[in-house]
């Protein structure tokens, strides 16, 4: 039986974590001038694809729990009211484009 080292760098989960971070960093120069984070960008893409959506449906599509998606939506509401009139909340639970 051979002995394998189980270091963090050899684990698939580490590779996936690194890839996700690289994707976010690649988008940052484009999103930062817009005042958006990568998760906010993903939410906007999802809303453009199928609004109106409930916050729960949006969270499920993005695989985010309520504690993550709710503050994200609140920040997007603030951005929408001040800088993005084409994307606006219709009420606390739904979004439309």
MMTF fields as JSON, N, C-alpha, C and O atoms, coordinates in Angstrom:
{
  "mmtfVersion": "1.0.0",
  "mmtfProducer": "UNKNOWN",
  "numBonds": 387,
  "numAtoms": 388,
  "numGroups": 97,
  "numChains": 1,
  "numModels": 1,
  "chainsPerModel": [1],
  "groupsPerChain": [97],
  "chainIdList": ["A"],
  "bondAtomList": [4, 2, 8, 6, 12, 10, 16, 14, 20, 18, 24, 22, 28, 26, 32, 30, 36, 34, 40, 38, 44, 42, 48, 46, 52, 50, 56, 54, 60, 58, 64, 62, 68, 66, 72, 70, 76, 74, 80, 78, 84, 82, 88, 86, 92, 90, 96, 94, 100, 98, 104, 102, 108, 106, 112, 110, 116, 114, 120, 118, 124, 122, 128, 126, 132, 130, 136, 134, 140, 138, 144, 142, 148, 146, 152, 150, 156, 154, 160, 158, 164, 162, 168, 166, 172, 170, 176, 174, 180, 178, 184, 182, 188, 186, 192, 190, 196, 194, 200, 198, 204, 202, 208, 206, 212, 210, 216, 214, 220, 218, 224, 222, 228, 226, 232, 230, 236, 234, 240, 238, 244, 242, 248, 246, 252, 250, 256, 254, 260, 258, 264, 262, 268, 266, 272, 270, 276, 274, 280, 278, 284, 282, 288, 286, 292, 290, 296, 294, 300, 298, 304, 302, 308, 306, 312, 310, 316, 314, 320, 318, 324, 322, 328, 326, 332, 330, 336, 334, 340, 338, 344, 342, 348, 346, 352, 350, 356, 354, 360, 358, 364, 362, 368, 366, 372, 370, 376, 374, 380, 378, 384, 382],
  "bondOrderList": [1, 1, 1, 1, 1, 1, 1, 1, 1, 1, 1, 1, 1, 1, 1, 1, 1, 1, 1, 1, 1, 1, 1, 1, 1, 1, 1, 1, 1, 1, 1, 1, 1, 1, 1, 1, 1, 1, 1, 1, 1, 1, 1, 1, 1, 1, 1, 1, 1, 1, 1, 1, 1, 1, 1, 1, 1, 1, 1, 1, 1, 1, 1, 1, 1, 1, 1, 1, 1, 1, 1, 1, 1, 1, 1, 1, 1, 1, 1, 1, 1, 1, 1, 1, 1, 1, 1, 1, 1, 1, 1, 1, 1, 1, 1, 1],
  "groupList": [{"groupName": "UNK", "atomNameList": ["N", "CA", "C", "O"], "elementList": ["N", "C", "C", "O"], "formalChargeList": [0, 0, 0, 0], "bondAtomList": [1, 0, 2, 1, 3, 2], "bondOrderList": [1, 1, 2], "singleLetterCode": "X", "chemCompType": "L-PEPTIDE LINKING"}],
  "groupTypeList": [0, 0, 0, 0, 0, 0, 0, 0, 0, 0, 0, 0, 0, 0, 0, 0, 0, 0, 0, 0, 0, 0, 0, 0, 0, 0, 0, 0, 0, 0, 0, 0, 0, 0, 0, 0, 0, 0, 0, 0, 0, 0, 0, 0, 0, 0, 0, 0, 0, 0, 0, 0, 0, 0, 0, 0, 0, 0, 0, 0, 0, 0, 0, 0, 0, 0, 0, 0, 0, 0, 0, 0, 0, 0, 0, 0, 0, 0, 0, 0, 0, 0, 0, 0, 0, 0, 0, 0, 0, 0, 0, 0, 0, 0, 0, 0, 0],
  "groupIdList": [1, 2, 3, 4, 5, 6, 7, 8, 9, 10, 11, 12, 13, 14, 15, 16, 17, 18, 19, 20, 21, 22, 23, 24, 25, 26, 27, 28, 29, 30, 31, 32, 33, 34, 35, 36, 37, 38, 39, 40, 41, 42, 43, 44, 45, 46, 47, 48, 49, 50, 51, 52, 53, 54, 55, 56, 57, 58, 59, 60, 61, 62, 63, 64, 65, 66, 67, 68, 69, 70, 71, 72, 73, 74, 75, 76, 77, 78, 79, 80, 81, 82, 83, 84, 85, 86, 87, 88, 89, 90, 91, 92, 93, 94, 95, 96, 97],
  "secStructList": [7, 7, 7, 7, 7, 7, 7, 4, 4, 4, 7, 2, 2, 2, 2, 2, 2, 2, 2, 2, 2, 2, 2, 2, 2, 2, 2, 2, 2, 2, 2, 4, 4, 4, 6, 7, 7, 2, 2, 2, 2, 2, 2, 2, 2, 2, 2, 2, 2, 2, 7, 1, 3, 3, 2, 2, 2, 2, 2, 2, 2, 2, 6, 7, 7, 2, 2, 2, 2, 2, 2, 2, 2, 2, 2, 2, 2, 2, 2, 2, 2, 2, 6, 7, 6, 6, 1, 3, 3, 1, 1, 1, 1, 3, 3, 3, 7],
  "xCoordList": [0.835, 0.0, 0.884, 1.796, 0.603, 1.397, 0.789, -0.422, 1.63, 1.177, 1.035, 1.994, -0.147, -0.395, -0.5, -1.074, 0.06, -0.076, -1.394, -1.738, -2.104, -3.391, -3.228, -3.766, -2.485, -2.302, -3.44, -4.112, -3.633, -4.72, -4.596, -5.601, -3.394, -3.184, -3.528, -3.66, -3.676, -4.004, -5.487, -5.913, -6.258, -7.68, -8.499, -8.224, -9.498, -10.379, -11.09, -11.242, -11.52, -12.235, -11.356, -11.863, -10.057, -9.144, -9.048, -9.031, -8.985, -8.916, -10.182, -10.103, -11.333, -12.597, -12.68, -13.132, -12.245, -12.222, -11.324, -11.693, -10.154, -9.231, -9.799, -9.64, -10.463, -11.067, -12.166, -12.271, -12.977, -14.051, -13.462, -13.965, -12.406, -11.764, -11.152, -11.232, -10.543, -9.976, -11.057, -10.847, -12.202, -13.3, -13.752, -13.964, -13.897, -14.31, -13.262, -13.615, -11.982, -10.922, -10.877, -10.601, -11.142, -11.154, -12.269, -12.104, -13.384, -14.513, -14.369, -14.997, -13.552, -13.471, -13.169, -13.826, -12.205, -11.932, -13.129, -13.237, -14.012, -15.191, -16.343, -17.133, -16.439, -17.55, -17.308, -18.244, -16.066, -15.754, -16.201, -16.763, -15.974, -16.453, -17.976, -18.499, -18.675, -20.134, -20.624, -21.821, -19.699, -20.071, -20.694, -21.449, -20.384, -20.972, -19.943, -18.761, -20.416, -19.605, -19.945, -20.927, -19.128, -19.396, -20.742, -21.495, -21.077, -22.4, -23.555, -24.584, -23.389, -24.428, -24.568, -25.68, -23.453, -23.461, -24.217, -25.034, -23.949, -24.656, -26.155, -26.966, -26.517, -27.941, -28.582, -29.692, -27.908, -28.447, -28.609, -29.625, -27.622, -27.748, -28.968, -29.7, -29.185, -30.334, -31.64, -32.611, -31.666, -32.872, -33.16, -34.317, -32.127, -32.329, -32.846, -33.517, -32.53, -32.96, -34.387, -35.03, -34.904, -36.221, -36.971, -37.653, -36.882, -37.622, -39.078, -39.353, -40.016, -39.796, -39.55, -40.08, -38.734, -38.415, -38.594, -38.323, -39.041, -39.054, -37.624, -36.758, -37.382, -36.055, -35.67, -34.518, -36.613, -36.343, -35.954, -35.031, -36.652, -36.338, -34.971, -34.183, -34.693, -33.387, -32.281, -31.263, -32.478, -31.494, -31.287, -30.154, -32.372, -32.268, -31.51, -30.679, -31.792, -31.105, -29.617, -28.811, -29.255, -27.852, -27.203, -26.021, -27.968, -27.49, -26.978, -25.924, -27.768, -27.441, -28.566, -29.742, -28.19, -29.223, -29.817, -29.303, -30.886, -31.604, -30.718, -30.817, -29.859, -28.972, -27.956, -27.41, -27.698, -26.768, -27.496, -27.053, -28.605, -29.292, -30.045, -30.114, -30.605, -31.389, -30.556, -30.981, -29.378, -28.571, -28.108, -28.007, -27.831, -27.423, -28.539, -28.287, -29.765, -30.914, -31.133, -31.461, -30.955, -31.117, -30.101, -30.438, -28.85, -27.839, -28.192, -27.997, -28.71, -29.122, -30.292, -30.371, -31.196, -32.312, -31.78, -32.279, -30.763, -30.156, -29.504, -29.634, -28.806, -28.197, -29.252, -29.111, -30.305, -31.357, -32.043, -32.374, -32.254, -32.965, -32.1, -32.619, -30.786, -29.928, -29.224, -28.899, -28.978, -28.139, -28.605, -28.079, -29.553, -29.951, -31.47, -32.111, -32.049, -33.504, -34.144, -35.345, -33.39, -33.971, -34.206, -34.968, -33.573, -33.776, -34.323, -33.645, -35.528, -36.169, -36.967, -37.552, -36.993, -37.816, -39.288, -39.653, -40.136, -41.573, -42.202, -43.225, -41.607, -41.97, -40.845, -39.817, -40.999, -39.922, -39.566, -38.462, -40.47, -40.223, -39.955, -39.49, -40.218, -40.08, -39.272, -39.244, -38.623, -37.869, -38.356, -38.806, -38.276, -38.62, -37.573, -36.824, -37.545, -36.623, -37.428, -36.856],
  "yCoordList": [-1.182, 0.0, 1.251, 1.379, 2.155, 3.372, 4.43, 4.478, 5.246, 6.319, 7.599, 8.062, 8.149, 9.403, 10.538, 10.396, 11.645, 12.837, 13.508, 13.709, 13.841, 14.523, 15.992, 16.452, 16.707, 18.126, 18.897, 18.403, 20.082, 20.916, 21.094, 21.045, 21.298, 21.556, 20.401, 20.596, 19.205, 18.057, 17.708, 16.772, 18.417, 18.12, 18.813, 19.958, 18.113, 18.68, 19.92, 20.903, 19.885, 21.032, 22.282, 23.385, 22.132, 23.273, 23.827, 25.042, 22.944, 23.379, 24.14, 25.159, 23.655, 24.331, 25.682, 26.665, 25.726, 26.982, 27.995, 29.16, 27.552, 28.436, 28.929, 30.099, 28.044, 28.435, 29.47, 30.428, 29.282, 30.244, 31.61, 32.639, 31.619, 32.889, 33.563, 34.783, 32.776, 33.351, 33.976, 35.043, 33.324, 33.885, 35.224, 36.181, 35.291, 36.544, 37.631, 38.773, 37.289, 38.274, 38.728, 39.898, 37.831, 38.205, 39.205, 40.07, 39.091, 39.994, 41.328, 42.315, 41.362, 42.542, 43.842, 44.846, 43.881, 45.149, 45.689, 46.897, 44.818, 45.245, 45.634, 46.519, 44.981, 45.203, 46.34, 47.038, 46.528, 47.545, 48.951, 49.66, 49.386, 50.723, 50.857, 51.964, 49.744, 49.762, 49.654, 49.759, 49.444, 49.295, 47.95, 47.82, 46.944, 45.62, 44.607, 44.695, 43.644, 42.489, 41.363, 41.444, 40.322, 39.189, 38.523, 38.219, 38.286, 37.715, 38.62, 38.124, 39.937, 40.853, 40.753, 40.778, 40.642, 40.482, 39.211, 39.232, 38.116, 36.865, 37.018, 36.499, 37.729, 37.952, 38.769, 38.458, 39.797, 40.614, 39.78, 39.89, 38.951, 38.074, 37.177, 36.982, 36.637, 35.758, 36.537, 36.035, 37.751, 38.575, 38.968, 39.002, 39.259, 39.608, 38.428, 38.603, 37.235, 36.023, 35.625, 34.939, 36.034, 35.537, 36.311, 35.7, 37.626, 38.41, 38.503, 38.417, 38.672, 38.836, 37.498, 36.46, 37.556, 36.38, 36.717, 37.84, 35.763, 35.966, 35.875, 35.309, 36.432, 36.362, 34.905, 34.531, 34.083, 32.661, 31.941, 31.126, 32.235, 31.616, 32.074, 31.269, 33.365, 33.887, 33.207, 32.802, 33.082, 32.412, 30.964, 30.482, 30.267, 28.869, 28.746, 27.852, 29.632, 29.583, 29.868, 29.335, 30.708, 31.046, 30.159, 30.317, 29.24, 28.347, 29.135, 28.838, 30.159, 30.983, 30.841, 30.799, 30.769, 30.674, 32.054, 33.066, 32.084, 33.33, 34.373, 35.562, 33.932, 34.863, 35.524, 36.573, 34.929, 35.494, 36.313, 37.408, 35.8, 36.462, 37.721, 38.69, 37.722, 38.879, 40.151, 41.166, 40.155, 41.388, 41.778, 42.965, 40.796, 41.065, 41.788, 42.768, 41.308, 41.94, 43.347, 44.262, 43.526, 44.864, 45.846, 46.993, 45.386, 46.256, 46.564, 47.689, 45.573, 45.809, 46.781, 47.594, 46.705, 47.658, 49.084, 49.99, 49.282, 50.603, 51.068, 52.231, 50.168, 50.512, 50.805, 51.739, 50.007, 50.162, 51.511, 52.145, 51.945, 53.211, 54.411, 55.471, 54.249, 55.401, 55.383, 56.44, 54.164, 54.141, 53.247, 53.361, 52.373, 51.427, 51.401, 50.456, 52.414, 52.48, 51.338, 51.109, 50.619, 49.519, 48.279, 47.399, 48.19, 47.055, 47.615, 48.381, 47.242, 47.837, 46.801, 45.892, 46.935, 46.021, 46.368, 47.543, 45.353, 45.593, 45.543, 46.185, 44.796, 44.781, 44.095, 43.786, 43.85, 43.263, 41.845, 41.379, 41.153, 39.753, 39.494, 38.404, 40.426, 40.166, 41.258, 42.402, 40.897, 41.831, 41.753, 40.697, 42.843, 42.825, 43.641, 44.42, 43.44, 44.217, 45.084, 45.827],
  "zCoordList": [0.0, 0.0, 0.0, 0.816, -0.911, -0.981, -0.081, 0.132, 0.423, 1.309, 0.484, -0.133, 0.483, -0.231, 0.768, 1.848, 0.386, 1.241, 0.922, -0.243, 1.932, 1.768, 2.147, 3.154, 1.332, 1.573, 0.919, 0.012, 1.387, 0.87, -0.642, -1.351, -1.138, -2.556, -3.471, -4.679, -2.931, -3.77, -3.732, -4.408, -2.979, -2.831, -3.932, -4.288, -4.46, -5.484, -4.954, -5.68, -3.713, -3.152, -3.156, -3.362, -2.935, -2.978, -4.396, -4.593, -5.373, -6.772, -7.169, -7.854, -6.746, -7.058, -6.357, -6.943, -5.113, -4.355, -5.058, -5.211, -5.48, -6.187, -7.505, -7.853, -8.243, -9.525, -9.318, -10.085, -8.297, -8.003, -7.65, -8.101, -6.853, -6.505, -7.73, -7.872, -8.61, -9.829, -10.707, -11.283, -10.812, -11.617, -11.044, -11.788, -9.74, -9.108, -9.349, -9.64, -9.231, -9.46, -10.92, -11.188, -11.86, -13.278, -13.59, -14.45, -12.904, -13.144, -12.409, -12.791, -11.361, -10.506, -11.256, -10.98, -12.194, -12.885, -13.669, -13.879, -14.093, -14.844, -13.923, -14.253, -12.777, -11.868, -10.89, -10.501, -10.495, -9.492, -9.898, -9.064, -11.152, -11.533, -11.46, -11.329, -11.545, -11.454, -10.011, -9.744, -9.097, -7.693, -7.385, -6.422, -8.198, -8.026, -7.555, -7.887, -6.775, -6.417, -7.393, -8.13, -7.39, -8.27, -7.939, -8.865, -6.669, -6.376, -6.827, -7.286, -6.7, -7.182, -8.695, -9.222, -9.386, -10.84, -11.229, -12.149, -10.536, -10.82, -10.583, -11.35, -9.523, -9.243, -10.359, -10.789, -10.829, -11.916, -13.181, -13.868, -13.495, -14.666, -14.544, -15.515, -13.365, -13.15, -13.275, -13.84, -12.753, -12.854, -14.302, -14.721, -15.051, -16.452, -17.259, -18.276, -16.802, -17.491, -17.153, -17.948, -15.992, -15.643, -14.591, -13.769, -14.573, -13.589, -14.008, -15.205, -13.109, -11.676, -10.979, -11.376, -9.934, -9.137, -7.663, -7.24, -6.9, -5.453, -4.951, -5.618, -3.78, -3.186, -2.964, -3.182, -2.538, -2.326, -3.604, -3.605, -4.691, -5.98, -6.472, -6.969, -6.332, -6.728, -5.927, -6.489, -4.629, -3.783, -4.184, -4.213, -4.494, -4.905, -6.231, -6.392, -7.166, -8.461, -8.336, -9.098, -7.376, -7.162, -6.099, -5.792, -5.548, -4.487, -3.279, -2.717, -2.897, -1.732, -0.721, -1.083, 0.555, 1.583, 1.854, 1.377, 2.612, 2.887, 3.552, 3.249, 4.454, 5.14, 4.231, 4.572, 3.087, 2.104, 1.057, 0.707, 0.553, -0.563, -0.119, -0.875, 1.081, 1.518, 1.589, 1.039, 2.243, 2.241, 0.833, 0.521, -0.007, -1.379, -2.127, -2.829, -1.976, -2.642, -2.094, -2.85, -0.791, -0.203, -0.8, -1.091, -0.98, -1.59, -3.041, -3.501, -3.763, -5.151, -5.218, -6.139, -4.255, -4.216, -4.106, -4.774, -3.26, -3.116, -4.398, -4.782, -5.06, -6.344, -7.396, -8.185, -7.406, -8.415, -8.283, -9.284, -7.061, -6.881, -7.239, -7.59, -7.153, -7.412, -8.768, -9.308, -9.337, -10.529, -11.654, -12.761, -11.437, -12.48, -12.619, -12.163, -13.237, -13.32, -14.105, -13.962, -14.922, -15.691, -14.84, -15.24, -13.683, -12.781, -11.48, -10.795, -11.142, -9.979, -9.2, -9.79, -7.875, -7.088, -7.253, -7.255, -7.391, -7.471, -6.086, -5.848, -5.179, -3.774, -3.027, -3.63, -1.748, -0.957, -1.39, -1.107, -2.064, -2.384, -3.855, -4.188, -4.747, -6.188, -6.869, -6.416, -7.947, -8.769, -10.188, -10.634, -10.902, -12.325, -13.072, -12.483, -14.385, -15.219, -16.155, -16.954]
}
